[in-house]
Amino acid sequence: MAHRKNGMRAIVLAVTLGLFAAPLIELPQVDINFITKAEASQSEEQMVILAGSLQGELGGSKVWNPNDQKTRMKYIGNGKYELQGKLPAGDYEFKIAIGGSWSENYGDKGQPDGANITLHLKSAQNVTFDYDGITHIVTYSYAGMAEPPAGKKETTVVEQQRKIMVAGNLQRQLGAAKDWDPGDMKTQMKDLGHGFYSYTTNLLAGSYSYKIAVNGSWNENYGLNGNADGSNIQMTLTKPQTVTFYYNDTTHKIKDSNSYKLLPDQDLPIVSGDFAKMAKGDLLMRDTILDEFYTTSLEAKAGTYHVTIRQKGKQLAEQPVIVTKDSKLTLYFDAKSGKLLVDDGSIHEDKLYHNTWELSSRQPFEAIKAGDSVTLAIRGQKGDIKKAQLMLFKSRIVARGGDEYNIDYSAGTRTVYDLDFVGSQNNQDIWSKKIQINDNGVYGYKFILNGIKEYGDDAKPGQTGMVTLRDAKPFQLTVYRADYKTPNWAKEAVTYQIFPDRFFNGDPSNDNAKTTARGLQPIQHKNWNELPTNHSRTPQLDGDSYECNDFFGGDLVGITKKLDYLQDLGITAIYVNPIMEAASNHRYDTVNYEKIDPFLGTQKDFDNLIKEMDKRGMHLIMDGVFNHVGDDSIYFDRYGKYKTVGAYEYWSRVYDFMNTKHMKQSQAEAAAKKSLVAEGQVFSSYNWQNWFDISNEKTIDEMGTTYKYHSWQGYSNLVPFKDFPPTADSPVKDEPNQLNNIDLDKYFIDDDNAVITTWFKKGLAGWRFDVAKEVPAEFWEAVRAKVKTIKTIQGDEPLLLGEIWQDGSQFLTGDQFDSVMNYKLSFAVGDLFLNKGDAAAADAELKTLQQNYPKEALYDLMNIVDSHDVVRAIFKFGGGQDSVTQASLKDFNYEEGKAKLKLAATFLMGYPGMPTIYYGDEVGVYGSSDPDCRRTYPWGHEDQELLSYYKKIIKVRNDHKQLFAHGDVFTLKADGDVYVYGRSNQGEDAIIAMNRGNSKEIVLDASNFAEGTLFKDALDDNYIVSVQNGRLTLELGTLKARMLLNK
């Protein structure tokens, strides 16, 4: 029903949807849509969720979930709510969320969008939380509270405010000790109130990657699109400038001032007029999603009102509104489109339900094969949803503002399907659609309800989601090629990672094979028992002012001589960090892709290593760096060392001629070529001079004055390959791409003696590709197409594996990789379970991988608990902090770290994927962050008890390969300190149980196993249990694990 007044349209907020039939009228400045209220009146009770870091302890599936029914507070009348639960000792933060989303939430002192409330418990307590729905204040109480002596305490935030950091490759430039430090206070953001934070600084020109870290660790962090543990955010600056970073701690959205400006309060849109009178003051609208989409809420009595929106004194719109029933209104103003939305709660958001883990919402649960179908459903309160649509996205993999390539739904294609109403159940309507998807890729989907509201994923990928008015994040759906297969030998492997300079010196004669490191930098020769140092990390301990130039003498002969040790340990595959010629000890700054580094030996040494590994049935995985080379390389040759002309050698000559002799570029290039040839230099047939970005602009770095060139993450010794613009013959025609460099393509992939395939001819079984996200997908697709046409010299299928720190789905749809490094598992098991005691959160992380990754990839993952890029696991598990530069036994609890390392190793040995041991972990090598985590192996000083444990658990896995490499996996219990999962395959069953707390007895639902099944602990021959009445009772000792096998 509508009538005219003062030339504007008035909208009645009607009780029945049938009255909402008139089309929207476009206004000169603003278009107003209204979502009408449902027929059924709401009761006094609201959906009140205690949301925060304590939810996992209270039975929730994940933290900071505003829609988790496990922490829903009980209504006790008169607007009061209560929740009781037992919490272990620790520090917690929480807020109150209303209606299943963050749209309405209350924090400290009952403030809307207020600061988080903190709770510190010195010991485990049964805590009672009370919430007053009128004042919005939360109180808590527990036995023995000191203040006040009796009653309940109004929570306040004094010292426990959340510390929000910008962490990335910009931190060293800003005075931090190192990049990617989540705890360095120099990049702490300023709390602006209402959940907003900012950090302003001056940055040099360059490419940057960053994330938001919370409370000094990576346990809680947010990346691209506000995703929890999401991809890095990219930012490229073409000149030095002041940059402000913005973050909202409610929506977790992140922006920087290159694309966004957070307005001060005086510049925000304001709701005034009748609504302001009702609220006793103008209502500020805030942009919580950092996208110029402003919102505010108020309670409105039935009546006629004028909505007036002003900004900086300018009136944007004045609109009559008729409210026929007392309602809570939420107003949204889209500053980009000039549209205003008013929501009176017609759709009960707390009743909307889609859970990717439940077959009633999504079937099948896992990734689907191209050509197969998936059924997607959403439920809502009966009568709320009048029209439901499914928006399906096929993403593209693109680089936005930097070097990393990530999933981008907005850059891809989208299809909209109408959902079918399939019926009602338990006062809920169910809408569903079955769709067939024929092409592989990473897809996403969200639901559009009544043409306005969107239901999509929240910050934590998978499971339930959240309601928004726009830009809901899609739920992920992975679709893989029907012919996607991965190597079985990798599924069955137990892998050992070796940093070659630090494992064993088998041939001292090559210790002086080189006289310089980078440029003319000297070599530091270290004794085996010394510790590694870097000038930037430990200047007082380093022997000079250079980086990564200390060498300890480890080599290929040393690995060969220790193959019997590795075989006795149970190792069947070796992953070795780069062994190609390079300037540094880490060798990620390749000098020559075709040669073994002289410090490590010769091609003959490599051939002998392969021969001896083959005798033992072992496979070799090599590190391949195909994103960048060293500045001191035959390809770049900044220092003029090599006979073949490098890119810097060439362009510095060209620019010198242009600048000193005032030549045009074409003349200077001709002169440069002539002069270089006259000096006895030769040009590569692959035209290396064209592979890199070098500009006619001088700059100064740690090596002196140089022409400016694009460097990797700001490290001038690492030079990425440049993208070539498309031509008519280019393989990638819509944008610049590394693969469009035909010479580079031939050198690495297509020629008969191409680097990537030639090493397979020499005995390689697989590649681990460094910084895989910084290489375009088209390059990896070309690599797979070529490599999968060959076999290794052992007759096996080659393995292609990428270094990925976040979700790796974009690489695992059948056209790029077989596997990725499973840092996600390392975080789940190491940080969430073993360090925090949150088995449920760890299980949720792993379940998300089970949903996102095809099974062929999931069972080929390189499962790790540490690596050459992070602190040693034993150090972390013992309470060590990566701020320590050189760890000693006083910096952590060795015995606690050792006990938890055993649990971690047991977890890996029973889980699908390649359990991978970082050299020395099995004998107690500890260390802080790089370079301390790259210590030498302590031959003759091993922790023999720990080594014996590793041998035992590895033997269990190797003796039951069909079960552990190929069997089904399912969680039996994930609660606090206890994590138990089962494995089954062709009549073989196993139960892997871990307890990181005190001794306890647990009862498992054993319905997966036959009644009466006997299980014997492979780690304790005297321990046997059986399934009785569908249950299994286990005794778990303090910090102990069991590997139970059916008899």
Secondary structure, DSSP 8 states (H G I E B T S, - for coil): ---EETTEE-EEE-SSGGG--S-----SS-EEEEE---SS---S---EEEEETTTTTTT-SSSS-TT-GGGB-EEEETTEEEEEEEE-SEEEEEEEEETTSSSEEE-GGG-BT---EEEEESS-EEEEEEEETTT--EEEE-TT--SSSSS-EE---SS----EEEEETTTGGGT-SSSS-TT-GGGB-EEEETTEEEEEEEE-SEEEEEEEEETTEEEEEE-GGG-BT---EEEEESS-EEEEEEEETTT--EEETTT-----GGGS-EEEEHHHHHTTS-EE-B-TTSSSEEEEEEEE-SEEEEEEEEETTEEEEEEEEEE-S-EEEEEEEETTTTEEEEE--SS-GGG-B--TTSTTTEESSS-EETT-EEEEEEEEETTT-S-EEEEEEEEEEEE-SSS-EEEEEEEEEEEEEE-EEEEEETTEEEEEEEEE--S-EEEEEEEEETTTEEEEE-SS-SS-EEEESS--B-EEEEEE-TT----HHHHT--EEEE-GGGT----GGGTTS-SBSSTT-B-EE--TTS----TTT-TTTSSSS-SS-EE----HHHHHHTHHHHHHHT--EEEE---EEESSSS--SEEEEEEE-TTT--HHHHHHHHHHHHHTT-EEEEEE--SEEESSSTTT-TT--SSB--HHHHHHHHHHHHHHS---HHHHHHHHHHHHHHTT-B--TT-GGGSS-EEEEEEEETTEEEEEE--BTTBTTEEE---B---TT-S--SS-BGGG-HHHHIIIIISTT-HHHHHHHTT--EEEETTGGGS-HHHHHHHHHHHTT---TTS---EEEE--SS--GGG-SSSS-SEEEEHHHIIIIIIIIIIT--HHHHHHHHHHHHHHS-HHHHTT-EE-S--TTS--HHHHHTT--TT-SS--GGGS-HHHHHHHHHHHHHHHHHSSSEEEEETTGGGT----STTGGG----TT---HHHHHHHHHHHHHHHHTHHHHHHSEEEEEEEETTEEEEEEEETTEEEEEEEE-SS-EEEEEE-TTS-TT-EEEETTEEEEEEE-BTTEEEEEE-TTEEEEEEE-
